[in-house]
Amino acid sequence: MKLTAKSYLYVPYRPEPQARPRANWEKRVVYSKHPDFYHSVVYHASKKRPVMPFNGAVRLCLRFVYKRPAVRRFETYKTTKPDLDNLEKAVMDALTTAKWWTDDSIVVDKRSVKVWGDADYCEILAEQISNIGRFGD
């Protein structure tokens, strides 16, 4: 696959999952409170927005790093909450808000990992990939 465009983003904030939608039946409204992590991703992504928004197939690579507590000093992967899919959702929604693309449905290849490290942060790499297959490749 030929890569045509690439954007990298470092967010120095503790990753938080996307909250579930809530309903207030008295006021007849459904809402979803975005975590501070979401707003941090939007802020940093807006400053490093690609010149042209992605408009074809995109590969998204995410690394969520959490500060290692003393009891986890020999572990590499964070196997406790939050769930990886909820972290991914927060990032993808934030990148949509920051206008990296018009809709996150163009993400066709997603790779993510949740690990222990020396500090809390998130790394994001978005790559435009070819959506045209050639016979014989």
C-alpha positions as CSV (number, residue, x, y, z in Angstrom):
1,M,0.0,0.0,0.0
2,K,1.3,3.4,-0.9
3,L,1.2,6.1,1.8
4,T,0.3,9.6,0.6
5,A,-0.2,11.8,3.7
6,K,0.8,11.5,7.3
7,S,0.1,13.4,10.5
8,Y,1.6,12.8,14.0
9,L,0.2,14.2,17.3
10,Y,1.5,14.1,20.9
11,V,-1.0,14.9,23.6
12,P,0.6,15.3,27.0
13,Y,-2.6,14.5,29.0
14,R,-3.9,11.5,30.9
15,P,-6.1,9.4,28.5
16,E,-9.7,9.2,29.5
17,P,-12.5,7.3,27.9
18,Q,-15.5,8.7,26.0
19,A,-18.5,9.0,28.4
20,R,-21.7,7.1,27.6
21,P,-24.7,9.2,26.6
22,R,-26.9,10.2,29.5
23,A,-30.6,11.3,29.5
24,N,-32.5,13.8,31.6
25,W,-36.1,12.7,31.2
26,E,-37.4,15.8,33.1
27,K,-35.8,18.2,30.6
28,R,-36.3,15.7,27.7
29,V,-32.6,16.0,26.6
30,V,-29.9,13.4,25.9
31,Y,-26.3,14.6,26.4
32,S,-22.8,13.2,26.5
33,K,-20.2,15.0,28.7
34,H,-16.8,15.0,27.0
35,P,-13.8,14.3,29.3
36,D,-11.0,16.8,29.7
37,F,-8.8,14.4,27.6
38,Y,-11.1,14.9,24.6
39,H,-10.8,18.7,24.9
40,S,-7.0,18.4,25.1
41,V,-6.9,16.3,21.9
42,V,-9.1,18.8,20.1
43,Y,-6.8,21.6,21.2
44,H,-3.6,20.0,20.1
45,A,-5.1,18.5,17.0
46,S,-6.5,21.9,15.9
47,K,-3.0,23.4,16.1
48,K,-1.4,20.5,14.1
49,R,-4.3,20.0,11.6
50,P,-3.2,18.6,8.2
51,V,-3.1,21.1,5.4
52,M,-5.9,19.2,3.6
53,P,-8.3,17.0,5.7
54,F,-8.0,13.3,5.1
55,N,-10.6,12.3,2.5
56,G,-9.9,8.7,1.6
57,A,-8.9,5.5,3.5
58,V,-7.0,6.2,6.7
59,R,-4.8,4.1,9.0
60,L,-4.9,5.3,12.6
61,C,-2.3,4.3,15.1
62,L,-2.9,5.1,18.8
63,R,-0.7,4.6,21.8
64,F,-2.2,5.4,25.3
65,V,0.5,5.6,28.0
66,Y,-0.2,5.8,31.7
67,K,2.2,6.6,34.5
68,R,3.4,3.4,36.0
69,P,2.5,2.8,39.7
70,A,5.1,1.0,41.9
71,V,3.0,-2.2,42.0
72,R,3.1,-2.5,38.2
73,R,6.9,-2.0,37.8
74,F,7.3,-5.3,35.9
75,E,4.3,-5.0,33.6
76,T,4.3,-3.6,30.1
77,Y,0.6,-3.5,29.1
78,K,-2.1,-1.8,31.1
79,T,-4.8,-4.5,31.6
80,T,-7.1,-2.4,33.9
81,K,-9.8,0.1,33.1
82,P,-10.5,2.2,31.0
83,D,-11.5,0.1,28.0
84,L,-9.4,0.5,24.9
85,D,-12.5,0.9,22.6
86,N,-13.8,3.9,24.7
87,L,-10.3,5.6,24.6
88,E,-10.3,5.1,20.8
89,K,-13.8,6.6,20.5
90,A,-12.7,9.8,22.4
91,V,-9.7,10.3,20.1
92,M,-11.7,9.7,16.9
93,D,-14.5,12.0,17.9
94,A,-11.9,14.7,18.9
95,L,-10.1,14.4,15.5
96,T,-13.5,14.8,13.8
97,T,-14.2,18.0,15.8
98,A,-10.6,19.2,15.0
99,K,-11.4,18.7,11.3
100,W,-8.7,16.1,10.5
101,W,-11.5,14.5,8.4
102,T,-15.2,15.0,7.9
103,D,-16.2,11.7,9.4
104,D,-14.3,8.9,11.2
105,S,-15.9,6.3,9.0
106,I,-12.9,6.8,6.7
107,V,-10.7,5.0,9.3
108,V,-10.3,1.6,7.8
109,D,-7.2,0.3,9.7
110,K,-6.9,1.0,13.4
111,R,-4.1,-0.1,15.7
112,S,-3.9,0.8,19.3
113,V,-2.2,-0.2,22.5
114,K,-2.5,0.7,26.2
115,V,0.8,0.6,28.1
116,W,2.5,1.7,31.3
117,G,5.2,4.4,31.0
118,D,7.0,7.2,32.8
119,A,4.2,9.8,32.2
120,D,0.6,10.1,31.0
121,Y,0.2,10.9,27.3
122,C,-1.2,9.8,24.0
123,E,0.4,9.5,20.6
124,I,-1.6,9.6,17.4
125,L,-0.5,8.8,13.9
126,A,-2.9,9.1,11.0
127,E,-1.9,8.0,7.5
128,Q,-3.7,8.3,4.2
129,I,-3.5,4.9,2.5
130,S,-4.3,3.9,-1.1
131,N,-7.7,2.5,-1.5
132,I,-6.9,1.1,-5.0
133,G,-5.6,-2.4,-5.2
134,R,-3.5,-3.4,-8.2
135,F,-3.7,-6.9,-9.7
136,G,-0.5,-8.8,-8.9
137,D,0.6,-6.8,-5.9
